[in-house]
Amino acid sequence: MLRGKSLTREVLFITLTGPILLSSLFLPNAPLLLKPLIKWRRNWDKIDKRRIYDAIKRLNSKRLVELVEKNDKTYIKITDNGKNLLKNFDYDNLELPQPKKWDKKWRLVTFDIPNKKEKERRAFSEKLKDVGFYPLQESVFIYPYDCKDEIDFLCEFLSISRFVNYYLVESLDKREGDLRQFFNLKLL
C-alpha cells in the first residue's frame, strides 16, 4: 500500500499551508478536508493512524515541524528548517548537480539498511540509480560530483540517515577508467 510515497513528506507539505490542528488529521472526513493538500487523499483513510503519529514525531524530532499548544488544542506548524527543506528539494524531481568542471573526487554512498526497512532500502537504491549514481555493488554507489545535501535529503525523507554513509574518495583503483567513461569525464 502506498509504495514509493513518503507519508512524512505529505505531512510536511500539509503543514506548509499553515498550522494544522493535529486532531483534524484523524477525523473521519480528513480526506475531504485535506483534499487540496495531499496527493494520497483517496488513501488517507486507509493509512494506519500510528504511522501518521510516527511521521509527525519524526518531523518534530528533526525540527522540521513544531507542535504548538493553543486554547487546549495542539497544532502542527512547519519550521523555517522544514520550509527550507521543501523549498530546496522535491523528491520526485530530484536532480543531482553536474558542474562543467569535475574536481577529480568521487562521492561514494554505502548503506546497510536493516531488513525491517526493506521498502526504504529498495526505494533508496532505486532513487540513487534514477538520479545518476553508478552501482558498484548492491549497497555501494558512486557519483563524481558533490551531492551531500541531496543524499541527506533522501535519507531524511526515508528515515534511514543512520544507516547511510557518504564518503569523499580521491582515487579509485581498477574501476576509475570505466567510471570516467560512464560519467563522460574527460582526462586532463
MARFI-37719 format. One line per 10 residues: number of its first residue (from 1); their letters; for each residue x, y, z of N, C-alpha, C, O. Coordinates in nm, 2 decimals, decimal comma, always signed. Example, Ala and Ser with C-alpha at 12.3 -4.5 7.8 and 13.67 -1.06 7.14 Angstrom:
BEGIN
1> as> +1,32:-0,57:+0,78:+1,23:-0,45:+0,78:+1,32:-0,33:+0,78:+1,42:-0,33:+0,85 ~ +1,28:-0,22:+0,71:+1,37:-0,11:+0,71:+1,29:+0,00:+0,79:+1,34:+0,11:+0,80
% end
This chain:
BEGIN
1> mlrgksltre> +0,08:-0,12:+0,00:+0,00:+0,00:+0,00:+0,09:+0,12:+0,00:+0,18:+0,14:+0,08 ~ +0,06:+0,22:-0,09:+0,13:+0,34:-0,10:+0,28:+0,33:-0,12:+0,35:+0,41:-0,07 ~ +0,32:+0,23:-0,19:+0,46:+0,22:-0,22:+0,52:+0,34:-0,29:+0,46:+0,40:-0,37 ~ +0,65:+0,37:-0,25:+0,72:+0,48:-0,31:+0,67:+0,61:-0,27:+0,73:+0,71:-0,32 ~ +0,58:+0,62:-0,18:+0,54:+0,76:-0,13:+0,59:+0,78:+0,01:+0,62:+0,68:+0,08 ~ +0,60:+0,90:+0,04:+0,65:+0,93:+0,18:+0,54:+1,00:+0,26:+0,51:+1,11:+0,23 ~ +0,50:+0,93:+0,36:+0,39:+0,99:+0,45:+0,45:+1,11:+0,52:+0,38:+1,21:+0,54 ~ +0,58:+1,10:+0,56:+0,64:+1,21:+0,63:+0,64:+1,33:+0,54:+0,61:+1,44:+0,59 ~ +0,67:+1,31:+0,41:+0,67:+1,42:+0,32:+0,54:+1,49:+0,31:+0,52:+1,61:+0,30 ~ +0,43:+1,40:+0,30:+0,30:+1,45:+0,28:+0,26:+1,53:+0,40:+0,20:+1,64:+0,39
11> vlfitltgpi> +0,29:+1,49:+0,52:+0,26:+1,56:+0,64:+0,33:+1,70:+0,64:+0,27:+1,80:+0,68 ~ +0,46:+1,70:+0,60:+0,53:+1,82:+0,59:+0,47:+1,92:+0,49:+0,46:+2,04:+0,52 ~ +0,43:+1,87:+0,37:+0,36:+1,95:+0,28:+0,23:+2,01:+0,33:+0,19:+2,12:+0,30 ~ +0,16:+1,93:+0,40:+0,03:+1,97:+0,46:+0,05:+2,09:+0,55:-0,02:+2,19:+0,55 ~ +0,16:+2,09:+0,63:+0,19:+2,20:+0,73:+0,24:+2,32:+0,66:+0,24:+2,43:+0,72 ~ +0,28:+2,31:+0,53:+0,33:+2,42:+0,46:+0,22:+2,53:+0,44:+0,26:+2,65:+0,43 ~ +0,10:+2,49:+0,43:-0,01:+2,59:+0,41:-0,04:+2,67:+0,53:-0,11:+2,77:+0,52 ~ +0,00:+2,63:+0,65:-0,03:+2,70:+0,77:-0,04:+2,59:+0,88:-0,05:+2,47:+0,86 ~ -0,05:+2,64:+1,01:-0,07:+2,55:+1,12:-0,20:+2,46:+1,10:-0,30:+2,51:+1,06 ~ -0,18:+2,33:+1,12:-0,29:+2,24:+1,11:-0,33:+2,18:+1,25:-0,24:+2,14:+1,32
21> llsslflpna> -0,45:+2,18:+1,28:-0,50:+2,12:+1,40:-0,47:+1,97:+1,40:-0,51:+1,90:+1,31 ~ -0,38:+1,92:+1,49:-0,34:+1,79:+1,50:-0,46:+1,69:+1,49:-0,45:+1,59:+1,41 ~ -0,56:+1,71:+1,57:-0,67:+1,62:+1,57:-0,74:+1,61:+1,43:-0,81:+1,51:+1,40 ~ -0,73:+1,71:+1,35:-0,80:+1,71:+1,22:-0,75:+1,61:+1,13:-0,82:+1,56:+1,04 ~ -0,62:+1,57:+1,15:-0,56:+1,46:+1,06:-0,63:+1,33:+1,09:-0,61:+1,24:+1,01 ~ -0,70:+1,31:+1,20:-0,76:+1,18:+1,23:-0,91:+1,18:+1,23:-0,97:+1,08:+1,27 ~ -0,97:+1,29:+1,18:-1,12:+1,29:+1,16:-1,16:+1,20:+1,05:-1,08:+1,18:+0,96 ~ -1,28:+1,14:+1,06:-1,33:+1,06:+0,95:-1,34:+1,13:+0,82:-1,32:+1,07:+0,71 ~ -1,36:+1,26:+0,82:-1,37:+1,33:+0,69:-1,24:+1,40:+0,65:-1,23:+1,49:+0,57 ~ -1,12:+1,36:+0,71:-0,99:+1,41:+0,68:-0,96:+1,41:+0,54:-0,91:+1,51:+0,48
31> plllkplikw> -0,99:+1,30:+0,46:-0,96:+1,30:+0,32:-1,03:+1,42:+0,24:-0,97:+1,47:+0,15 ~ -1,15:+1,45:+0,29:-1,22:+1,56:+0,22:-1,16:+1,69:+0,26:-1,15:+1,78:+0,18 ~ -1,14:+1,71:+0,39:-1,08:+1,84:+0,44:-0,94:+1,86:+0,38:-0,91:+1,98:+0,35 ~ -0,86:+1,76:+0,36:-0,73:+1,77:+0,32:-0,71:+1,76:+0,17:-0,60:+1,76:+0,11 ~ -0,82:+1,74:+0,10:-0,82:+1,71:-0,05:-0,72:+1,80:-0,13:-0,64:+1,75:-0,21 ~ -0,73:+1,93:-0,11:-0,64:+2,01:-0,19:-0,49:+2,00:-0,14:-0,40:+2,05:-0,22 ~ -0,46:+1,94:-0,03:-0,33:+1,95:+0,03:-0,25:+1,82:+0,00:-0,13:+1,83:+0,00 ~ -0,31:+1,71:-0,01:-0,24:+1,58:-0,01:-0,26:+1,50:-0,14:-0,37:+1,51:-0,20 ~ -0,16:+1,44:-0,18:-0,17:+1,35:-0,30:-0,24:+1,22:-0,28:-0,29:+1,16:-0,37 ~ -0,23:+1,18:-0,15:-0,29:+1,05:-0,12:-0,43:+1,06:-0,07:-0,48:+0,96:-0,01
41> rrnwdkidkr> -0,50:+1,16:-0,11:-0,64:+1,18:-0,05:-0,73:+1,06:-0,06:-0,81:+1,04:+0,03 ~ -0,72:+0,98:-0,16:-0,80:+0,87:-0,18:-0,76:+0,76:-0,08:-0,85:+0,67:-0,04 ~ -0,64:+0,76:-0,03:-0,59:+0,65:+0,05:-0,57:+0,70:+0,20:-0,54:+0,62:+0,28 ~ -0,59:+0,82:+0,23:-0,56:+0,88:+0,36:-0,63:+0,80:+0,47:-0,58:+0,77:+0,57 ~ -0,76:+0,77:+0,45:-0,84:+0,69:+0,55:-0,79:+0,55:+0,57:-0,83:+0,49:+0,67 ~ -0,71:+0,50:+0,48:-0,65:+0,36:+0,49:-0,52:+0,36:+0,56:-0,47:+0,25:+0,59 ~ -0,46:+0,47:+0,58:-0,33:+0,48:+0,65:-0,35:+0,46:+0,80:-0,43:+0,52:+0,86 ~ -0,27:+0,37:+0,85:-0,27:+0,34:+1,00:-0,24:+0,47:+1,07:-0,14:+0,54:+1,04 ~ -0,32:+0,51:+1,16:-0,31:+0,63:+1,24:-0,17:+0,64:+1,31:-0,12:+0,75:+1,33 ~ -0,12:+0,52:+1,35:+0,01:+0,52:+1,42:+0,12:+0,57:+1,33:+0,21:+0,64:+1,38
51> riydaikrln> +0,11:+0,54:+1,20:+0,21:+0,59:+1,10:+0,20:+0,74:+1,09:+0,31:+0,80:+1,07 ~ +0,08:+0,80:+1,10:+0,07:+0,94:+1,09:+0,14:+1,00:+1,21:+0,22:+1,10:+1,20 ~ +0,11:+0,95:+1,33:+0,18:+1,00:+1,46:+0,33:+0,99:+1,45:+0,40:+1,08:+1,48 ~ +0,37:+0,87:+1,40:+0,52:+0,85:+1,38:+0,58:+0,95:+1,29:+0,69:+1,00:+1,32 ~ +0,51:+0,98:+1,18:+0,57:+1,07:+1,08:+0,58:+1,21:+1,15:+0,68:+1,28:+1,13 ~ +0,48:+1,25:+1,22:+0,48:+1,38:+1,29:+0,59:+1,38:+1,40:+0,66:+1,48:+1,41 ~ +0,61:+1,27:+1,47:+0,72:+1,27:+1,57:+0,85:+1,28:+1,50:+0,94:+1,35:+1,56 ~ +0,87:+1,21:+1,39:+1,00:+1,22:+1,32:+1,03:+1,37:+1,27:+1,14:+1,42:+1,29 ~ +0,92:+1,43:+1,22:+0,94:+1,57:+1,17:+0,97:+1,66:+1,29:+1,05:+1,75:+1,28 ~ +0,90:+1,64:+1,40:+0,93:+1,72:+1,52:+1,07:+1,70:+1,57:+1,13:+1,79:+1,61
61> skrlvelvek> +1,11:+1,57:+1,58:+1,25:+1,55:+1,63:+1,36:+1,60:+1,55:+1,46:+1,63:+1,59 ~ +1,33:+1,62:+1,42:+1,43:+1,67:+1,32:+1,41:+1,82:+1,31:+1,48:+1,89:+1,23 ~ +1,32:+1,88:+1,39:+1,29:+2,02:+1,40:+1,24:+2,08:+1,26:+1,28:+2,19:+1,22 ~ +1,17:+1,99:+1,19:+1,11:+2,04:+1,06:+0,97:+2,09:+1,09:+0,92:+2,17:+1,01 ~ +0,90:+2,04:+1,19:+0,77:+2,10:+1,24:+0,78:+2,11:+1,39:+0,87:+2,06:+1,46 ~ +0,69:+2,20:+1,44:+0,68:+2,21:+1,59:+0,54:+2,19:+1,63:+0,44:+2,22:+1,55 ~ +0,52:+2,14:+1,75:+0,38:+2,12:+1,80:+0,35:+2,24:+1,89:+0,43:+2,26:+1,99 ~ +0,25:+2,31:+1,86:+0,21:+2,43:+1,94:+0,08:+2,41:+2,01:-0,02:+2,37:+1,95 ~ +0,08:+2,44:+2,14:-0,04:+2,43:+2,22:-0,11:+2,57:+2,22:-0,05:+2,67:+2,25 ~ -0,24:+2,57:+2,18:-0,32:+2,69:+2,18:-0,46:+2,66:+2,21:-0,52:+2,58:+2,14
71> ndktyikitd> -0,51:+2,72:+2,32:-0,65:+2,70:+2,36:-0,69:+2,55:+2,38:-0,79:+2,51:+2,33 ~ -0,60:+2,48:+2,45:-0,62:+2,34:+2,47:-0,62:+2,25:+2,35:-0,67:+2,14:+2,35 ~ -0,56:+2,30:+2,24:-0,56:+2,23:+2,12:-0,41:+2,22:+2,07:-0,34:+2,32:+2,09 ~ -0,37:+2,12:+2,00:-0,24:+2,10:+1,95:-0,24:+2,13:+1,80:-0,32:+2,06:+1,73 ~ -0,15:+2,21:+1,76:-0,14:+2,24:+1,62:+0,00:+2,20:+1,57:+0,10:+2,21:+1,64 ~ +0,01:+2,16:+1,44:+0,14:+2,13:+1,38:+0,17:+2,25:+1,30:+0,09:+2,29:+1,21 ~ +0,29:+2,30:+1,31:+0,34:+2,42:+1,24:+0,48:+2,39:+1,18:+0,56:+2,34:+1,25 ~ +0,49:+2,42:+1,05:+0,62:+2,39:+0,99:+0,72:+2,50:+1,04:+0,69:+2,61:+1,06 ~ +0,85:+2,46:+1,05:+0,95:+2,55:+1,10:+1,02:+2,60:+0,98:+1,00:+2,56:+0,86 ~ +1,11:+2,70:+1,00:+1,19:+2,75:+0,89:+1,28:+2,64:+0,82:+1,30:+2,64:+0,70
81> ngknllknfd> +1,33:+2,55:+0,91:+1,41:+2,44:+0,85:+1,32:+2,35:+0,76:+1,37:+2,31:+0,65 ~ +1,20:+2,33:+0,80:+1,11:+2,25:+0,72:+1,08:+2,32:+0,58:+1,07:+2,26:+0,48 ~ +1,05:+2,45:+0,59:+1,02:+2,53:+0,47:+1,14:+2,53:+0,38:+1,13:+2,51:+0,26 ~ +1,26:+2,54:+0,44:+1,39:+2,54:+0,35:+1,40:+2,41:+0,29:+1,44:+2,40:+0,17 ~ +1,38:+2,30:+0,36:+1,39:+2,17:+0,30:+1,30:+2,15:+0,18:+1,34:+2,10:+0,08 ~ +1,17:+2,19:+0,20:+1,07:+2,17:+0,09:+1,10:+2,27:-0,02:+1,08:+2,23:-0,14 ~ +1,15:+2,39:+0,01:+1,18:+2,48:-0,10:+1,30:+2,43:-0,18:+1,30:+2,45:-0,31 ~ +1,40:+2,37:-0,12:+1,52:+2,33:-0,19:+1,51:+2,20:-0,26:+1,58:+2,17:-0,36 ~ +1,42:+2,12:-0,22:+1,41:+1,98:-0,28:+1,27:+1,94:-0,31:+1,17:+1,98:-0,24 ~ +1,26:+1,85:-0,41:+1,14:+1,78:-0,44:+1,18:+1,64:-0,47:+1,25:+1,61:-0,57
91> ydnlelpqpk> +1,14:+1,55:-0,39:+1,18:+1,41:-0,40:+1,16:+1,35:-0,54:+1,24:+1,29:-0,60 ~ +1,04:+1,37:-0,59:+1,00:+1,31:-0,72:+1,08:+1,37:-0,84:+1,11:+1,30:-0,94 ~ +1,13:+1,50:-0,83:+1,20:+1,56:-0,93:+1,34:+1,59:-0,90:+1,41:+1,68:-0,95 ~ +1,40:+1,52:-0,80:+1,53:+1,54:-0,75:+1,63:+1,52:-0,86:+1,63:+1,42:-0,93 ~ +1,72:+1,62:-0,88:+1,83:+1,60:-0,98:+1,96:+1,63:-0,91:+1,97:+1,72:-0,82 ~ +2,07:+1,56:-0,95:+2,20:+1,59:-0,89:+2,28:+1,69:-0,97:+2,26:+1,70:-1,09 ~ +2,36:+1,76:-0,90:+2,44:+1,86:-0,98:+2,54:+1,80:-1,07:+2,59:+1,69:-1,05 ~ +2,56:+1,87:-1,18:+2,66:+1,82:-1,28:+2,74:+1,94:-1,33:+2,72:+1,99:-1,44 ~ +2,83:+1,99:-1,25:+2,91:+2,11:-1,29:+2,99:+2,08:-1,41:+3,02:+1,96:-1,44 ~ +3,03:+2,19:-1,48:+3,11:+2,17:-1,60:+3,25:+2,11:-1,57:+3,30:+2,04:-1,65
101> kwdkkwrlvt> +3,30:+2,15:-1,46:+3,44:+2,11:-1,42:+3,43:+2,01:-1,31:+3,37:+2,04:-1,20 ~ +3,50:+1,90:-1,33:+3,50:+1,79:-1,22:+3,62:+1,82:-1,13:+3,72:+1,85:-1,18 ~ +3,60:+1,80:-1,00:+3,70:+1,82:-0,90:+3,79:+1,70:-0,88:+3,88:+1,70:-0,79 ~ +3,77:+1,60:-0,97:+3,85:+1,47:-0,96:+3,84:+1,40:-0,83:+3,93:+1,32:-0,79 ~ +3,72:+1,41:-0,77:+3,69:+1,33:-0,65:+3,56:+1,26:-0,67:+3,47:+1,31:-0,74 ~ +3,55:+1,14:-0,61:+3,43:+1,06:-0,62:+3,35:+1,07:-0,49:+3,41:+1,08:-0,38 ~ +3,22:+1,06:-0,51:+3,13:+1,06:-0,39:+3,07:+0,91:-0,38:+3,00:+0,86:-0,47 ~ +3,11:+0,85:-0,28:+3,07:+0,71:-0,25:+2,96:+0,70:-0,15:+2,98:+0,76:-0,04 ~ +2,86:+0,64:-0,18:+2,75:+0,62:-0,08:+2,73:+0,47:-0,05:+2,72:+0,39:-0,14 ~ +2,74:+0,44:+0,07:+2,73:+0,30:+0,12:+2,61:+0,29:+0,22:+2,59:+0,39:+0,29
111> fdipnkkeke> +2,55:+0,18:+0,22:+2,44:+0,17:+0,32:+2,42:+0,02:+0,36:+2,45:-0,07:+0,29 ~ +2,38:+0,01:+0,49:+2,34:-0,12:+0,55:+2,21:-0,10:+0,62:+2,21:-0,09:+0,74 ~ +2,11:-0,10:+0,54:+1,97:-0,08:+0,59:+1,91:-0,21:+0,63:+1,91:-0,30:+0,55 ~ +1,86:-0,22:+0,76:+1,81:-0,35:+0,81:+1,69:-0,40:+0,73:+1,62:-0,32:+0,66 ~ +1,66:-0,53:+0,74:+1,55:-0,59:+0,67:+1,42:-0,53:+0,71:+1,33:-0,53:+0,62 ~ +1,40:-0,49:+0,83:+1,27:-0,43:+0,87:+1,24:-0,30:+0,79:+1,13:-0,25:+0,80 ~ +1,34:-0,24:+0,73:+1,32:-0,12:+0,64:+1,35:-0,16:+0,50:+1,41:-0,08:+0,42 ~ +1,30:-0,27:+0,46:+1,32:-0,32:+0,32:+1,27:-0,23:+0,21:+1,33:-0,20:+0,11 ~ +1,15:-0,17:+0,24:+1,09:-0,08:+0,14:+1,17:+0,04:+0,12:+1,20:+0,09:+0,01 ~ +1,22:+0,10:+0,23:+1,31:+0,22:+0,23:+1,44:+0,19:+0,16:+1,49:+0,27:+0,08
121> rrafseklkd> +1,50:+0,07:+0,19:+1,62:+0,03:+0,12:+1,60:+0,02:-0,03:+1,69:+0,07:-0,10 ~ +1,50:-0,04:-0,07:+1,47:-0,06:-0,21:+1,44:+0,08:-0,28:+1,50:+0,11:-0,39 ~ +1,37:+0,16:-0,21:+1,34:+0,30:-0,26:+1,47:+0,38:-0,27:+1,49:+0,45:-0,37 ~ +1,55:+0,37:-0,17:+1,68:+0,45:-0,18:+1,77:+0,40:-0,29:+1,82:+0,48:-0,36 ~ +1,78:+0,27:-0,30:+1,87:+0,21:-0,41:+1,81:+0,25:-0,55:+1,89:+0,29:-0,63 ~ +1,68:+0,24:-0,57:+1,62:+0,28:-0,69:+1,64:+0,43:-0,72:+1,67:+0,47:-0,84 ~ +1,63:+0,51:-0,62:+1,64:+0,66:-0,64:+1,78:+0,69:-0,67:+1,81:+0,78:-0,76 ~ +1,88:+0,63:-0,61:+2,02:+0,65:-0,64:+2,05:+0,62:-0,79:+2,11:+0,70:-0,86 ~ +1,99:+0,51:-0,84:+2,01:+0,48:-0,98:+1,94:+0,58:-1,07:+1,99:+0,63:-1,17 ~ +1,82:+0,62:-1,03:+1,74:+0,71:-1,11:+1,81:+0,85:-1,12:+1,80:+0,91:-1,23
131> vgfyplqesv> +1,87:+0,89:-1,02:+1,94:+1,03:-1,03:+2,08:+1,03:-1,08:+2,14:+1,13:-1,10 ~ +2,13:+0,91:-1,12:+2,25:+0,90:-1,19:+2,37:+0,83:-1,12:+2,48:+0,83:-1,18 ~ +2,35:+0,78:-1,00:+2,46:+0,71:-0,94:+2,49:+0,58:-1,01:+2,40:+0,52:-1,07 ~ +2,61:+0,54:-1,00:+2,65:+0,41:-1,06:+2,66:+0,31:-0,95:+2,73:+0,33:-0,85 ~ +2,60:+0,19:-0,97:+2,61:+0,09:-0,86:+2,73:+0,01:-0,87:+2,75:-0,07:-0,97 ~ +2,82:+0,02:-0,77:+2,95:-0,06:-0,77:+2,92:-0,20:-0,72:+2,97:-0,30:-0,76 ~ +2,83:-0,20:-0,62:+2,78:-0,33:-0,55:+2,64:-0,30:-0,51:+2,58:-0,20:-0,54 ~ +2,58:-0,40:-0,45:+2,44:-0,39:-0,42:+2,40:-0,27:-0,33:+2,30:-0,21:-0,35 ~ +2,49:-0,24:-0,24:+2,47:-0,13:-0,15:+2,58:-0,03:-0,15:+2,61:+0,04:-0,04 ~ +2,65:-0,02:-0,26:+2,76:+0,08:-0,28:+2,74:+0,15:-0,41:+2,74:+0,08:-0,52
141> fiypydckde> +2,73:+0,28:-0,40:+2,70:+0,36:-0,53:+2,80:+0,47:-0,53:+2,86:+0,52:-0,43 ~ +2,83:+0,52:-0,66:+2,93:+0,62:-0,68:+2,88:+0,73:-0,77:+2,80:+0,70:-0,86 ~ +2,93:+0,85:-0,75:+2,89:+0,97:-0,83:+3,01:+1,06:-0,83:+3,08:+1,07:-0,73 ~ +3,04:+1,14:-0,94:+3,16:+1,22:-0,95:+3,14:+1,36:-0,89:+3,24:+1,43:-0,87 ~ +3,02:+1,41:-0,86:+3,01:+1,55:-0,81:+2,95:+1,55:-0,67:+2,88:+1,46:-0,63 ~ +2,97:+1,67:-0,61:+2,92:+1,69:-0,47:+2,77:+1,68:-0,47:+2,70:+1,75:-0,55 ~ +2,72:+1,60:-0,38:+2,57:+1,58:-0,37:+2,53:+1,54:-0,23:+2,43:+1,48:-0,21 ~ +2,61:+1,59:-0,14:+2,58:+1,56:+0,01:+2,45:+1,61:+0,05:+2,38:+1,53:+0,12 ~ +2,41:+1,73:+0,01:+2,28:+1,78:+0,05:+2,16:+1,69:+0,00:+2,07:+1,66:+0,07 ~ +2,18:+1,65:-0,13:+2,07:+1,57:-0,19:+2,06:+1,43:-0,12:+1,95:+1,38:-0,10
151> idflceflsi> +2,18:+1,37:-0,09:+2,18:+1,24:-0,02:+2,12:+1,26:+0,12:+2,04:+1,17:+0,17 ~ +2,16:+1,37:+0,19:+2,10:+1,39:+0,32:+1,95:+1,41:+0,31:+1,87:+1,36:+0,40 ~ +1,90:+1,48:+0,21:+1,76:+1,49:+0,19:+1,69:+1,36:+0,17:+1,58:+1,33:+0,23 ~ +1,74:+1,28:+0,09:+1,68:+1,14:+0,06:+1,68:+1,06:+0,19:+1,58:+1,00:+0,22 ~ +1,79:+1,07:+0,27:+1,79:+0,99:+0,39:+1,69:+1,04:+0,49:+1,63:+0,96:+0,56 ~ +1,67:+1,17:+0,50:+1,57:+1,23:+0,59:+1,43:+1,18:+0,55:+1,35:+1,14:+0,64 ~ +1,40:+1,19:+0,43:+1,27:+1,16:+0,38:+1,24:+1,01:+0,40:+1,12:+0,97:+0,43 ~ +1,34:+0,93:+0,39:+1,32:+0,78:+0,40:+1,35:+0,74:+0,54:+1,33:+0,62:+0,57 ~ +1,39:+0,83:+0,63:+1,42:+0,79:+0,77:+1,53:+0,68:+0,78:+1,51:+0,58:+0,85 ~ +1,64:+0,70:+0,70:+1,74:+0,60:+0,70:+1,88:+0,66:+0,72:+1,98:+0,59:+0,70
161> srfvnyylve> +1,89:+0,78:+0,77:+2,01:+0,85:+0,79:+2,12:+0,77:+0,86:+2,24:+0,77:+0,82 ~ +2,08:+0,71:+0,97:+2,18:+0,64:+1,05:+2,24:+0,51:+0,98:+2,34:+0,45:+1,03 ~ +2,18:+0,47:+0,87:+2,22:+0,35:+0,80:+2,30:+0,38:+0,67:+2,35:+0,29:+0,60 ~ +2,32:+0,51:+0,64:+2,38:+0,55:+0,52:+2,51:+0,63:+0,55:+2,51:+0,72:+0,64 ~ +2,62:+0,60:+0,47:+2,74:+0,68:+0,48:+2,78:+0,74:+0,35:+2,75:+0,68:+0,24 ~ +2,83:+0,86:+0,36:+2,87:+0,94:+0,24:+3,02:+0,96:+0,25:+3,07:+1,02:+0,35 ~ +3,10:+0,92:+0,15:+3,24:+0,94:+0,15:+3,29:+1,02:+0,03:+3,23:+1,02:-0,07 ~ +3,40:+1,10:+0,06:+3,47:+1,17:-0,05:+3,59:+1,09:-0,08:+3,68:+1,07:+0,01 ~ +3,61:+1,04:-0,20:+3,72:+0,95:-0,24:+3,80:+1,02:-0,34:+3,75:+1,07:-0,45 ~ +3,93:+1,02:-0,32:+4,02:+1,09:-0,41:+4,06:+1,01:-0,53:+4,09:+1,06:-0,64
171> sldkregdlr> +4,07:+0,88:-0,51:+4,11:+0,79:-0,63:+4,05:+0,65:-0,61:+4,02:+0,61:-0,50 ~ +4,04:+0,59:-0,72:+3,99:+0,45:-0,73:+4,09:+0,37:-0,80:+4,18:+0,42:-0,87 ~ +4,09:+0,24:-0,77:+4,19:+0,16:-0,84:+4,14:+0,11:-0,97:+4,14:+0,19:-1,07 ~ +4,10:-0,01:-0,98:+4,07:-0,08:-1,11:+3,96:-0,01:-1,19:+3,96:-0,01:-1,32 ~ +3,86:+0,05:-1,13:+3,74:+0,09:-1,20:+3,73:+0,23:-1,25:+3,64:+0,27:-1,31 ~ +3,84:+0,31:-1,21:+3,83:+0,46:-1,24:+3,81:+0,49:-1,39:+3,73:+0,57:-1,42 ~ +3,88:+0,42:-1,47:+3,87:+0,44:-1,62:+3,73:+0,41:-1,67:+3,68:+0,49:-1,74 ~ +3,68:+0,30:-1,63:+3,54:+0,27:-1,67:+3,44:+0,37:-1,62:+3,35:+0,41:-1,69 ~ +3,46:+0,42:-1,49:+3,37:+0,52:-1,43:+3,38:+0,65:-1,50:+3,28:+0,72:-1,53 ~ +3,50:+0,69:-1,53:+3,52:+0,82:-1,61:+3,45:+0,81:-1,74:+3,39:+0,91:-1,78
181> qffnlkll> +3,45:+0,70:-1,80:+3,39:+0,68:-1,93:+3,23:+0,68:-1,91:+3,16:+0,75:-1,99 ~ +3,19:+0,61:-1,81:+3,04:+0,61:-1,78:+2,99:+0,74:-1,76:+2,88:+0,78:-1,81 ~ +3,06:+0,83:-1,68:+3,01:+0,96:-1,65:+3,06:+1,07:-1,75:+3,03:+1,19:-1,73 ~ +3,13:+1,02:-1,85:+3,17:+1,11:-1,96:+3,27:+1,22:-1,90:+3,25:+1,34:-1,93 ~ +3,36:+1,18:-1,82:+3,46:+1,27:-1,76:+3,58:+1,27:-1,84:+3,64:+1,16:-1,87 ~ +3,63:+1,38:-1,88:+3,75:+1,40:-1,96:+3,88:+1,39:-1,88:+3,88:+1,45:-1,77 ~ +3,98:+1,32:-1,93:+4,11:+1,32:-1,86:+4,18:+1,45:-1,90:+4,18:+1,49:-2,01 ~ +4,23:+1,52:-1,80:+4,30:+1,65:-1,83:+4,45:+1,63:-1,81:+4,53:+1,73:-1,83
% end
